[in-house]
Amino acid sequence: TSRTCHACGQVRKANRVHRGLYRCSCGWTAQADVNAALNIYERAFHVSPVKGSSGRVARPVVLSFRLGWHTVHEPKRKECLRAS
């Protein structure tokens, strides 16, 4: 799993550039353990958490609700709330 490119499936020992770096000729670059973990995940669940992804991270939305009212309200402020 650590020698297999998660993006294209190429298996080459030379893809592990350094101890913790994995770089493939297809352009995929990742931390070597993350690359291996993605391969294990895909084998176990038959789906990849990153293939087909745009690479963008979803922006979380805060929703508030009142128990008993069964309604959901979006927050009025659009900026992030910081913990104090």
C-alpha positions in Angstrom: 0.0 0.0 0.0 2.9 2.4 0.7 4.3 1.9 -2.8 1.0 2.3 -4.7 -0.1 5.7 -5.9 -3.5 6.4 -4.6 -4.4 8.6 -7.6 -3.3 6.4 -10.5 -2.5 3.0 -9.1 1.1 2.9 -10.3 3.3 0.7 -8.0 7.0 1.9 -7.8 9.4 1.8 -4.8 11.0 5.0 -6.2 7.8 6.9 -5.6 8.7 7.1 -1.9 11.1 10.1 -2.3 12.0 10.4 1.4 10.9 8.5 4.5 7.7 10.5 4.8 7.1 11.8 1.3 5.3 10.1 -1.5 5.5 11.6 -5.0 4.2 10.0 -8.2 4.9 10.9 -11.9 1.2 11.5 -12.3 1.5 14.5 -10.1 0.1 13.0 -6.8 2.1 14.1 -3.8 1.2 13.2 -0.2 2.6 12.2 3.1 3.6 8.6 2.6 1.5 7.2 5.5 -1.6 9.2 4.3 -1.1 7.7 0.8 -1.0 4.2 2.3 -4.0 4.9 4.5 -6.0 6.1 1.6 -5.2 2.8 -0.3 -6.2 0.7 2.7 -9.5 2.7 3.1 -10.3 2.2 -0.6 -9.6 -1.6 -0.4 -11.8 -1.9 2.7 -14.8 0.2 1.6 -14.5 0.1 -2.2 -14.6 3.9 -2.4 -11.9 6.6 -2.2 -12.4 9.6 0.1 -10.4 11.8 -2.3 -10.8 10.5 -5.9 -13.2 12.7 -7.8 -12.9 15.4 -5.2 -12.4 19.0 -6.3 -9.9 19.4 -3.5 -12.0 22.2 -1.9 -13.0 22.0 1.7 -16.6 22.5 2.4 -17.5 25.6 4.5 -19.3 24.5 7.6 -22.7 26.1 8.4 -23.8 26.6 12.0 -27.5 25.8 12.5 -29.3 26.4 15.7 -32.5 24.7 16.8 -34.9 24.6 19.8 -35.9 21.3 21.1 -39.7 21.0 20.9 -40.1 23.6 18.2 -38.7 21.3 15.4 -37.5 24.2 13.4 -34.0 25.0 12.2 -32.7 28.6 11.9 -29.6 29.8 10.2 -27.4 32.2 12.2 -28.0 35.9 11.5 -24.2 36.7 11.6 -22.2 35.4 8.6 -18.7 35.7 10.3 -17.2 32.8 12.2 -17.7 32.6 16.0 -14.6 32.3 18.0 -14.3 30.5 21.3 -13.4 32.8 24.2 
